Amino acid sequence: MPENQTKPNQVSVTGFLAKVKDPAQRADAKALIDLMQRATGEPAKMWGPSIIGFGTYHYVYDTGREGDMPLAGFSPRKGATVLYRLAGAPGSAPLLAKLGKHTTGKGCLYIKKLADVDPKVLEQLVKKSVAATPNKGKA
């Protein structure tokens, strides 16, 4: 079974953010770090080359594959900022309806800019997702 490449590492979050070309997206990323640290109680840490993650949980799939992932995280991508693990938490649908302009994928939330969404609702989504996550620990 191939090894999961998304692991916590020692890359500097500040250094990673300095490489984000769009200044508005870089400012949004800094605001998201503050929001997610408040919501998770965990510090920001790089996971893989481009995900800023907070905390950790251990997963085991029915296939036997297992690993660790951040409780919450995001990545400032070229087309949108991707927020991981926020779209599928139980009871998240009413919050997503109040969030503002976004799209969702398989467990992910996509926003073009932070000003398009309600940060209080976003913080509630992060808290709900973390609360619903089993096997929490520290990376």
Beta strands, then each sheet from edge to edge (+ up, - down):
strand 1: 44-47
strand 2: 51-54
strand 3: 56-60
strand 4: 66-69
strand 5: 72-76
strand 6: 81-84
strand 7: 103-104
strand 8: 108-111
strand 9: 136-137
sheet 1: 1+ 2- 5+ 6- 8+ 7-
sheet 2: 4+ 3- 9+
end
